[in-house]
Amino acid sequence: MVHITDFMLGFTVPLLTFLVLFTTAARTDVDSQPQVIGSLEPIVAVLGDDVILPCHLEPKFNVQRLTVEWSKPDLKPDPLDPLSRVEYVHLYRDRQEVPDMKIQSYIRRTALFTDELREGNISLKIMNVTLADAGRYRCFIPKLKSRVKESIIYLAVVPKSVITTETPLRPQTPDPNETDVKGGRSNHGLWISMGVACVLLILCSGVVGYLLKHRREKQNHTKYDMASTIALPA
């Protein structure tokens, strides 16, 4: 029985060490991936003004060689035209804008901060905002090696007459510490840690239970031997 106990301890300790190292490596890999992060709050713009839809990569990552797509996900192809395509608000590919695939109403009204692409800034500037510009925008990097390749930003457009000192615009820059499901840090590492913690707890409980059981059996066996010795005739 002692040999079995030694074997269990010798097997459990390396296993626990491996699980801890695996968890650390998994979390490090997830945390090191660049993730697309947009604004959690709606961006409010005044009709006729320029607006910036904030979106960036965290940690910083050079996307100058990658494709950056800005689109309106609520726009659907024409069901009467099976060959129609959904065009982009702004498309950056091969280090330049691709105007041929752009929505007509956005031509010459959008721009990226190309000098800041190397820092992971993929925010979109929309000039001379119209009421039709309101809605959801999708910031997407299709070839980014990450679990979080996109973010959704909502733009609200209001006439100048409704903007007063009592109804200020919301800030257009997102808090980098706040994240969501599509535009922020993934909870994958947290789930891995919780899963491994459960496994460790089960293993430890099993080992402790086995050792206690072995100890009780050993005590009972000792008592039985002592009782047998006392019962023997002199």
C-alpha positions in Angstrom: 0.0 0.0 0.0 2.9 2.4 0.7 4.2 1.8 -2.8 0.8 2.7 -4.3 0.7 5.9 -2.2 4.2 6.9 -3.4 3.2 6.1 -7.0 0.1 8.3 -6.7 2.1 11.2 -5.2 4.8 10.8 -7.8 2.2 10.8 -10.6 0.0 13.7 -9.3 2.8 16.2 -8.6 4.1 16.2 -12.3 0.6 16.3 -13.6 -0.3 19.3 -11.5 2.9 21.0 -12.6 2.1 20.3 -16.2 -1.4 21.7 -15.9 -0.2 24.9 -14.2 2.4 25.4 -17.0 -0.1 24.7 -19.7 -2.6 27.2 -18.2 0.1 29.9 -18.0 1.2 29.3 -21.6 -2.4 29.3 -22.9 -3.2 32.6 -21.2 0.0 34.1 -22.4 -0.8 33.1 -26.0 -4.3 34.6 -25.8 -3.2 37.8 -24.1 -0.4 38.3 -26.7 -2.8 38.2 -29.7 -3.6 41.6 -31.1 -7.4 42.2 -30.8 -9.6 44.7 -32.6 -11.2 47.1 -30.0 -13.9 49.6 -30.8 -16.0 52.0 -28.8 -18.5 50.5 -26.3 -20.6 53.6 -26.3 -22.5 55.0 -29.3 -20.6 57.8 -31.1 -22.8 60.9 -31.5 -22.1 63.3 -34.4 -23.8 66.5 -35.4 -25.3 66.7 -38.8 -22.8 68.2 -41.3 -19.8 67.8 -39.0 -16.9 65.4 -39.3 -16.7 62.4 -36.9 -14.2 59.7 -36.0 -15.3 56.1 -35.4 -12.6 54.9 -33.0 -11.1 51.4 -33.5 -7.6 50.1 -32.7 -5.6 47.0 -32.0 -4.4 46.1 -28.6 -1.6 45.4 -28.1 -0.3 47.7 -30.8 0.2 45.9 -34.1 1.3 47.0 -37.6 -1.6 46.5 -40.1 -0.1 48.4 -43.0 0.2 45.2 -45.0 -3.2 43.8 -44.0 -6.7 44.5 -45.4 -8.9 46.7 -43.3 -12.6 46.7 -44.0 -15.2 49.2 -42.8 -18.8 48.2 -43.6 -22.4 48.6 -42.5 -23.4 45.1 -41.4 -27.1 45.9 -41.6 -26.9 46.5 -45.4 -27.9 43.4 -47.3 -27.6 42.4 -51.0 -30.5 43.1 -53.3 -32.6 39.9 -53.3 -33.8 40.7 -56.8 -30.2 40.8 -58.0 -28.3 37.6 -57.1 -25.1 39.0 -58.5 -25.2 42.2 -56.4 -22.6 42.7 -53.7 -22.5 44.5 -50.4 -20.0 47.4 -50.8 -17.8 48.9 -48.2 -17.9 52.2 -46.4 -14.1 52.1 -46.7 -11.7 49.4 -47.9 -8.0 49.5 -47.4 -6.0 46.9 -49.3 -2.4 46.6 -50.6 -1.4 49.8 -48.8 -4.1 51.9 -50.4 -7.8 52.6 -50.5 -9.9 50.6 -53.0 -12.6 53.1 -54.1 -14.1 50.8 -56.7 -15.9 48.7 -54.0 -17.1 51.7 -52.0 -20.7 52.6 -51.3 -21.5 55.6 -53.5 -22.6 57.9 -50.8 -19.3 57.6 -49.0 -17.0 58.4 -51.9 -14.5 61.1 -51.0 -16.0 61.3 -47.5 -14.0 58.7 -45.6 -10.3 58.3 -44.6 -8.1 56.2 -42.4 -5.1 57.6 -40.5 -2.6 55.8 -42.7 0.4 57.2 -40.8 -0.9 55.5 -37.7 -1.7 52.1 -39.2 1.7 50.9 -38.0 0.6 51.6 -34.5 -2.7 49.6 -34.9 -4.9 52.7 -35.2 -7.6 51.8 -37.7 -10.1 54.5 -36.8 -12.3 55.8 -39.6 -13.0 59.5 -40.3 -16.3 60.3 -41.9 -16.6 63.9 -43.2 -19.8 66.0 -43.6 -22.0 63.5 -41.8 -25.5 62.9 -43.0 -28.6 61.4 -41.3 -28.2 58.4 -43.6 -24.8 57.7 -42.1 -26.4 56.7 -38.7 -26.3 53.0 -37.8 -23.9 50.2 -37.0 -20.4 50.0 -38.5 -18.2 47.0 -38.6 -14.4 47.3 -38.4 -12.8 44.1 -39.6 -9.3 42.8 -40.4 -10.0 39.4 -42.1 -6.4 38.1 -42.1 -5.5 39.1 -38.6 -4.2 36.1 -36.6 -6.4 36.6 -33.6 -9.7 35.4 -32.2 -11.0 39.0 -32.1 -10.8 40.3 -35.7 -13.7 42.8 -35.6 -15.7 45.3 -33.6 -19.1 46.9 -34.0 -19.4 50.7 -33.5 -22.7 52.5 -33.5 -23.0 56.0 -34.9 -25.9 58.4 -34.0 -26.4 61.5 -36.0 -28.4 64.5 -34.6 -29.3 67.9 -36.0 -27.6 70.9 -34.6 -30.8 72.2 -33.1 -31.0 69.4 -30.6 -27.5 69.9 -29.2 -27.5 72.2 -26.3 -25.3 72.7 -23.2 -27.6 70.4 -21.3 -27.1 67.5 -23.8 -23.4 67.3 -24.5 -22.0 64.8 -27.0 -20.6 61.6 -25.6 -16.8 61.2 -25.9 -15.6 59.6 -29.1 -12.6 57.9 -27.6 -13.2 54.6 -26.0 -11.8 53.6 -22.6 -9.1 51.0 -23.4 -9.8 49.2 -20.1 -13.4 48.5 -21.1 -14.0 45.6 -23.5 -16.9 43.7 -25.0 -17.3 40.3 -26.7 -16.5 41.4 -30.2 -14.3 44.4 -29.5 -12.1 43.6 -26.5 -10.1 41.1 -24.6 -11.3 37.5 -24.8 -12.4 35.6 -21.7 -10.9 32.5 -23.1 -7.9 32.6 -20.7 -10.3 33.0 -17.7 -12.3 29.9 -18.7 -9.1 27.9 -19.1 -8.0 29.0 -15.7 -11.3 28.0 -14.1 -11.3 24.7 -15.9 -7.8 23.8 -14.8 -8.6 25.0 -11.2 -11.5 22.6 -11.2 -9.3 19.7 -12.4 -6.7 20.6 -9.8 -9.3 20.6 -7.1 -10.7 17.2 -8.1 -7.2 15.7 -8.3 -6.2 17.1 -4.9 -9.5 15.9 -3.3 -8.9 12.5 -4.8 -5.4 12.3 -3.5 -6.3 13.5 0.0 -9.3 11.1 0.1 -7.1 8.2 -1.0 -4.4 9.0 1.6 -7.1 9.4 4.4 -8.6 6.1 3.4 -5.2 4.4 3.3 -4.5 5.8 6.8 -7.8 4.5 8.2 -7.2 1.1 6.7 -3.7 1.0 8.1 -5.0 2.0 11.6 -7.7 -0.6 11.4 -5.2 -3.2 10.4 -2.9 -2.3 13.3 -5.8 -2.5 15.7 -6.8 -5.9 14.3 -3.2 -7.2 14.8 -3.1 -5.9 18.3 -6.4 -7.5 19.1 -5.3 -10.8 17.7 -2.1 -10.7 19.7 -4.0 -10.0 22.9 -6.4 -12.8 22.2 -3.7 -15.5 21.8 -3.2 -17.8 24.8 -0.1 -17.3 26.9 
